[in-house]
Amino acid sequence: MPLHQNALALSDAQVHQFIHEGFVRINEAFPRQLADEARAILWRDTGCNPEDPSTWTRPVIRLNQYGQAPFVKAANTPVLHQAFEQLVGPGRWAPRGMLGTFVIRFPSTEDPGDAGWHIDVSFGTENPDFMSWRANVTSKGRALLMLFLFSDVGEKDAPTRIRVGSHVEIARRLAPAGEAGLTLRELAANGFAETAELPEVLAVGEAGTVYLCHPFLVHAGQPHHGLRPRFLAQPALLPTQPLLLERPDGAYSPVERAIRNALRTTI
């Protein structure tokens, strides 16, 4: 998606959607050619043969930390940088030097064992027990959750499930816990019941699509019932300064405005 200098990647309607629904989808956020080049590297590292389904013996394979050129270029297109500016605030985010965890789901009747509802927590990660990792109401350590589609993803291809507007309920849960926040174990103790009645959206799209999500968005994986493996990266966008819910100049980013709305403060 070409972007002229000073052009906006997201319309006012898309920013409004992000604030109230918790996510926005950007089509052609990076070129399909980069997705193809990156996927070839990932196929090699899975140890599977892309042309031989008999080698696809696991329902899911996770790979970590890819900094080769196709990945870095995919994460740093002009349209994405401009969208980061719009959602997080000018200069308040750090460019990605690599992409983090890749979740590769293969067609399978086996339970992948990782399809529960959750949010991506952001600090306390030095603890080896990931259920002890934490999030707080100012989203310490995370400016956005991002879903990068490196393959075409249809409804049967294990698209990530998104609970629309769930970031609102999570902000309300986190607020009383203050700076310390809550662990993933504490957040998940009720199965995210407060979001169970919300509508669901599937993160489908062609390779090159990116979903930019509020850090508190409740989402989940699912089994793959399609024909071709699904390649997805889910990196965080890291902040260069803390999110603030009280700014003297009132220059709140959409990420901050969503939290303030949830807590029913004045924006």
N, C-alpha and C positions, 0 to 999 in steps of 0.2 A: 504494500500500500504506500504509494508515494506521498510525501508530506512536504509541502512548501515551508520555507522558513517562516516562523511566527504563526503558522496554521495550527488550529486546535485539532487534536486527535479525537476528542470526545465532544459531542454536542451537549448543549444544556440538558436535553432530555436524558442522555446517557449518564451524566453526572447525577441528575436527580434519581435515576434508577439505582445507581450505586449507593447513594445515601439511604434510600428507602428499602431496596431489595437486597443490597449487600454484595452485588456483583455487576460486572458489565462484560460483555463479550466483544472482542475485537477480531473481526475476520481479516485474514491476510496480514496479520501482525508481523509475520516474518515470511520470507519466500519459501515456497515448497521445495525448491532446490536445496536449501539449507536443511530442511527436514529430512530429505532423502539422504544427504551426505551424513548427517548425524545418525540416522537410523542404521546406516551401514556399519558404523563404528559400534553401535549398541548391539546389533546382531552378532558381530564378532565376539563381543564380550559375554554374551549369553551362553556361548558354546553350542547354540542351536543352529540348525540349517534352515534358512528361511524358505527353502523349497521342499523341505521334508517334514511334514507335520508329525511324523513318528518320533522326531527328536524334541518335540514340544511336550515334555513329560511333566512339567510343573504348571500349576495354574497361575503362578505369579513369580517373577524374578525382579529383585530390586538391585539397581546399580547406582553407584555414588560418584559424585564430583567429577564432572567432565568440563575441561577447560580448553579443548581443542577449538580451532577457529569456527567451525559451523555452529557450535553451541554458544560461543561468546557473541558471534554476529547475530544469532537468533534472539538473544536476550537484550540486545542493545540497538534495535532499529530506531530510527527517528520517531516513528509513530508510538512506540512503547515509551521512549524517553519523554515525549510530550504528554502522554497519558499519565505517567508517574508524576510529572510536574503538576498536572491538573488535580490528581486525586490525593497526593501526599503533601504537595506544596513545593514551591521553587527552592531547590538546594537542600531539601530535607531528606533526601534519599541517596543511596550509594549505588552506582552502576554494578551490575553483576559481572564478576570476573570469571565465573563458571556457573554451570547449572548444578543444582544439588541432586536430590534423590530422583531417579527415574523408576517409575512403576510400570513394568511391562506385564500385561495380562494376556494369557493365552487361552484359546478356546478350551473349555474343560468342564466336566461334570463334577469335578472335585471342589469342595468348599475351599476357597482361598484362605480363609481364616483371618482376614483383615478387612472385613466389610462392615464394621460397626460405625455408627455415627460418632463424630468427634469434631473438635477444632484443633488446629495446629498450634500447640503451645510454643513458648518462645524463649524462656530463660530458666535457669536452674538445670541446664542440660549437662552440667558436669556430673550429675547424679546418674549412675548407670541404670537406675530404674526409670524408664521413660515415663511411667505413670506418675512419677514424682516431679516431672517437668511442669513449669508453671506459666500462667498468663495473668496479667492484671488489667485493670480498667483503662490504663493508658497504653496498652499493648507494648510493653517493654520488649525491645529487641526485634520487633516485626512491624513493618509499615503496611505490607500487603501479603496476602496469600495469592499465589499465581498458579494457574494451570496452563501449561504449554502443551498443545497437541502436536506431536511429531509423527502422527499417522492419522489417516481419516478415521473418524470415530462416529459410528452410527448408534442407534438405540440399542442394538444387540451386542455392541462391541465394548461392553463394560464401561460406559461413560460414568464419570463421577456424578453422584447424586447430590443435589444442592437443596437445602431447605430455605426457601425464599423468605427473607426478612429475619432469619434466625439470629443474625448479629445483634439485633435489638434486645432479644431476651438474654443473650450471653452478657452483654454490657450491663444489664440490670443485675445479673447474678454476681458479676465481678465487682461492682461498685462498692458494696459493703466491706469487701476484703481489703480495700485500700492498696497501698504500694506492694504489699506482700503477695496479693493475688491468691489464686487457688491452683491446686495441682490438677493435672488431667484426671487423676483418680477421683478427686472431689467433684470436678465438673461432670464426670461421667457416672457418678454414683446413682443418679436417677435415670440414666439412659437418655439424657437430654429430653426428658418428658415435656418440658415447657415449650419445645419446638415441634412436638409430634404431630400437631394438627395443621401445621403450615403446609402450603403447597410445595411440591417438589419440581425441580427443573433438572434436566439431564445435560451435562456438559458435552454436547455433541458438536461436531464441526469438521471441516477439512483440515488436513495438515497445514500448520501455519496459524491456526486459530489460537488465541490466548484469552483466557478468562482472568480478569483482575478482580479479586475478591477482598472484601473487608476481612481483617485478621480474625474476627470473631465468627465468621460464617460457619455454620454447622454443615458438614458434608460427609460423604461416605463412599467407599468403593462398592463394587458388586461383581459377581461372577461374570465371565465372558461367555456369551451364547452365540457369538458370530463365527466368522470364518478365518479372519486374519488377526494376528496379535495387535494389541493396542499399546502404543508407546506414548507415555505421558511423563513430563517433568513437573514437579510441584515445588519450586523454590520459593523462598521468602524474598520479598524486597526489604532490604535492611534500611533502617533509618539512620541518618547522620546526627539527629538530635531527637530528644524525647517528644512524643506527642504531648500536647498541652490542652487541657480542657478549660483553662482560663488564660486568655491572651489579652493583654491590655489594648492591643491594636485591633482586636476582633478578627484578625486574619486567619480564621480557622480553615483547615483543609476539609474536603469532603469526608475523609476518614474521621477526623475529629468531630465534624458536624453530626455525623451519624451517631456517635457515642453521646454527644450532648443531647440530641433529639431523644435518644432512648432514655436518658435520665431526666427528660422533661425540664431541661434548663433552657434559658433564652439563647437563641442564636442570632 
